Amino acid sequence: MNLFEIIGYPLFVVSVLEIILGLILLKYNPRNSPVNKALAAFSLFAAAYALVTSFMYILASYGLDITVLARANWIGWLMIPAGIQFIYYMRDENSRAAGVAGAILYPFWLIVLCVSVSTNLIESGNYTLIPYIDRSGPLGKPLRVLGIVQLFWVMYELLRLRRQASGIRRAQLNYFMHGMLIFAGGGTLVAGVFQLFGGFGLEPGLGSYFSLPWVALTAYAVTRYRLFDIRTVISRALSFVLLSVIIIGSHLVLFKLFEPALGPTFAILVSLTLIGLAVLGTTFSRKVQAWIKSAVMGDKHDYQKVLGESIKAIATILNLDDLLQFIINSMKKSLNVDGVGLFLKEKNGQYGLRVGFSVHERIAGNRSLHKIVVDRMRDTKRVVIREELEAGGPGDAGTIPYLKEIGAEAVIPLICRDRLQGVLTLGRKNSGEPFTPVDIDLLEALAIQAAVSIENAVLYEQMEEKVRERTRELDEARKVAEAANKAKSEFLSNITHELRTPLNSIIGFSEVMREGTAGPLLPDQQAYLKDIWESGKHLLRIINNILDLSKIEAGMMELENDEFYLKELLDGSLSLFREKAQRKRITLVAEISDNVDMITADKTKIKQVTLNLLANAMKFTPDGGSVGIAASRNNAGVQVHVWDTGIGMSPGDCGRLFQPFLQLDNTTTRKYEGTGLGLHLSRKIIELHGGRIWVESAPGAGSRFSFTIPRAAVIEPGQDHPDRG
């Protein structure tokens, strides 16, 4: 192996490592961070610089022309804009300066590269490596001076950034900076400064050798501090290798089996078809990948899976306690930490421990989070990693001891509507690994979702509490109203009983005197006694209605059910109004079907309802009108209708007609008498029988009152019943 090969092949290996590093940084970038992109660009341009140089020395070892590659070696200067962008994006991922630097420097060095490849202005040709002879064109040295200035700018900005950074970022920059200083310093000397003075026998491409310590230190930094997880790369690589081995092995075995019978061509086709069906048509390949992933990754969390479960929980979990427990379990499952504490804001303004595990004994006393941590969360609104604080200097001397005391390695603010809803503390990972940028991305995403869901759950809990409180108030009001109503009913029952006793005496004695038992009466005396008797009967009906109503409302009304002929009761009720109908020239109509036969009900109460409806129909029907009663039987039972051609009423009045003590005409000059109890009492009686009552009416078109007697009360034909006698 000659000297050219000794130089070229190691550089080829270095370029491959840099390509792998760049692709990994692009592939495993969960937040699509511009920091990863800039670092990947730097790595790929460094790889191109090393690769062109390695090919140049390898081709030279075979005596081939290397002029094009020597001119293309200026591609290495494209690392400058990538490095500048990386530094600016590390300061601020939305940096405008990074965009401006890239917009200016990338086109500039691309133009330089094109000019170098296509003209003699930068490299004049006749390139020799060993010994190296400088044959730069007229623009070569000026451009190298400009490149040297820019490289010093990169190193200056890198030193500034290191002084400003802290924690994990500072540790990452330490490794990156050391590698960059070696790379930039060595490259500046070999590819820049030396070439200004003839090169000292060193070809500029040899500066790419200094990228080896850079790629090694950078790879260590990003794997040690997990800008990506190297286990993911290993898992996928092993899956690819294992599946390849299985496919190749299966193909060889199947080919050996089928080749004697089918020949080599058909054996290959059959073998590949079967393997394709097995790999693509079944879950075999997915199971292999899952097995490798499980073996390599262990219990490592799945970023997208955990986040998806959290979002799903927000849409489905409204109970606050269930939601908080879900969040705690998600943290435990995804990050495998040894303790979790969730602190929510309380009425006293402090943040008390609401739920957690392995944290209760550490938060002794009032179980509230210390003010120093709460203030930091409220001010910064960012995830705090204790390791970062410890590496950041003495400014956090008060926070660090407290976090150690409660066993918190990470503290996450739960921010909703720019207010600190709560604080989540996480203990040490059981794997011993530090919290990484990917972990922080996961925690920040979950914290946003958790804060919103906690806010919704708290509002839901408050609403439920208000509903329960209102329900309690309504329940107490209902009990008070029921007690008052019961007292009223008992009072009415007692007072009506006391009124009926003397009233019955008045009615009885007036009736005796009208009959002349106590002696003859003058005509005026007869008229007075008639008024007394009729007024007493009217008052007695009112008192009886009030008594019945009070019994119903107090739950004391009991039906005295008996079997009777409904048709006879309806006909008899209508006949009681014949004399009054003749005086008012009102036509009485009975339309009772023959299938209306016997029922089981309280005969007195049914008759009371019928008479009440007929009396109302007679009262509101003018002279010369009609009043009728109809009844028919259907599958639901018996329907009874009382209709008239009277004054009618509006639909609005129909809706409130059955309320107690209601008079549609409540003026002092009203034409029609009544207490407003009859219809309300009728409804209660029908409802006690399991039926219902309603009215249909229109102004000037009369009214039609209907009530039902359920089928259970109807006696079927052929059943035993008393004689009509």
Stockholm file with secondary structure:
# STOCKHOLM 1.0

chainA/1-725         MNLFEIIGYPLFVVSVLEIILGLILLKYNPRNSPVNKALAAFSLFAAAYALVTSFMYILASYGLDITVLARANWIGWLMIPAGIQFIYYMRDENSRAAGVAGAILYPFWLIVLCVSVSTNLIESGNYTLIPYIDRSGPLGKPLRVLGIVQLFWVMYELLRLRRQASGIRRAQLNYFMHGMLIFAGGGTLVAGVFQLFGGFGLEPGLGSYFSLPWVALTAYAVTRYRLFDIRTVISRALSFVLLSVIIIGSHLVLFKLFEPALGPTFAILVSLTLIGLAVLGTTFSRKVQAWIKSAVMGDKHDYQKVLGESIKAIATILNLDDLLQFIINSMKKSLNVDGVGLFLKEKNGQYGLRVGFSVHERIAGNRSLHKIVVDRMRDTKRVVIREELEAGGPGDAGTIPYLKEIGAEAVIPLICRDRLQGVLTLGRKNSGEPFTPVDIDLLEALAIQAAVSIENAVLYEQMEEKVRERTRELDEARKVAEAANKAKSEFLSNITHELRTPLNSIIGFSEVMREGTAGPLLPDQQAYLKDIWESGKHLLRIINNILDLSKIEAGMMELENDEFYLKELLDGSLSLFREKAQRKRITLVAEISDNVDMITADKTKIKQVTLNLLANAMKFTPDGGSVGIAASRNNAGVQVHVWDTGIGMSPGDCGRLFQPFLQLDNTTTRKYEGTGLGLHLSRKIIELHGGRIWVESAPGAGSRFSFTIPRAAVIEPGQDHPDRG
#=GR chainA/1-725 SS CCHHHHHHHHHHHHHHHHHHHHHHHHHSCTTCCHHHHHHHHHHHHHHHHHHHHHHHHHHHHTTCCCHHHHHHGGGGGGHHHHHHHHHHHHHCTTCHHHHHHHHHHHHHHHHHHHHHHHCSSSBCSCCCTTTTCCCBCTTHHHHHHHHHHHHHHHHHHHHHHHHHCCHHHHHHHHHHHHHHHHHHHHHIIIIIIHHHTTGGGCCGGGGGGGHHHHHHHHHHHHHHTTSSCHHHHHHHHHHHHHHHHHHHHHHHHHHHHHHHHHHHHHHHHHHHHHHHHHHHSSSHHHHHHHHHHHHHHTTCCCHHHHHHHHHHHHHHCCCHHHHHHHHHHHHHHHHCBSCEEEEEECTTSCEEEEEEESCTTTSCTTCBCCHHHHHHHHHHCSCEEHHHHHHSCGGGTTHHHHHHHHTCSEEEEEEETTEEEEEEEECCBTTCCCCCHHHHHHHHHHHHHHHHHHHHHHHHHHHHHHHHHHHHHHHHHHHHHHHHHHHHHHHHHHHHHHHHHHHHHHHHHHHHHHTTTTCCCCHHHHHHHHHHHHHHHHHHHHHHHHHHHHHHHTTCCCCCCEEEEHHHHHHHHHHTTHHHHHHHTCEEEEEECTTCCEEEECHHHHHHHHHHHHHHHHHTSCTTCEEEEEEEEETTEEEEEEEECSCCCCHHHHHTTTSTTCCSCCSTTCSSCCCSCHHHHHHHHHHHTTCCEEEEECTTSCEEEEEEEEGGGBCCTTSCCCCCC
#=GC SS_cons         CCHHHHHHHHHHHHHHHHHHHHHHHHHSCTTCCHHHHHHHHHHHHHHHHHHHHHHHHHHHHTTCCCHHHHHHGGGGGGHHHHHHHHHHHHHCTTCHHHHHHHHHHHHHHHHHHHHHHHCSSSBCSCCCTTTTCCCBCTTHHHHHHHHHHHHHHHHHHHHHHHHHCCHHHHHHHHHHHHHHHHHHHHHIIIIIIHHHTTGGGCCGGGGGGGHHHHHHHHHHHHHHTTSSCHHHHHHHHHHHHHHHHHHHHHHHHHHHHHHHHHHHHHHHHHHHHHHHHHHHSSSHHHHHHHHHHHHHHTTCCCHHHHHHHHHHHHHHCCCHHHHHHHHHHHHHHHHCBSCEEEEEECTTSCEEEEEEESCTTTSCTTCBCCHHHHHHHHHHCSCEEHHHHHHSCGGGTTHHHHHHHHTCSEEEEEEETTEEEEEEEECCBTTCCCCCHHHHHHHHHHHHHHHHHHHHHHHHHHHHHHHHHHHHHHHHHHHHHHHHHHHHHHHHHHHHHHHHHHHHHHHHHHHHHHTTTTCCCCHHHHHHHHHHHHHHHHHHHHHHHHHHHHHHHTTCCCCCCEEEEHHHHHHHHHHTTHHHHHHHTCEEEEEECTTCCEEEECHHHHHHHHHHHHHHHHHTSCTTCEEEEEEEEETTEEEEEEEECSCCCCHHHHHTTTSTTCCSCCSTTCSSCCCSCHHHHHHHHHHHTTCCEEEEECTTSCEEEEEEEEGGGBCCTTSCCCCCC
//
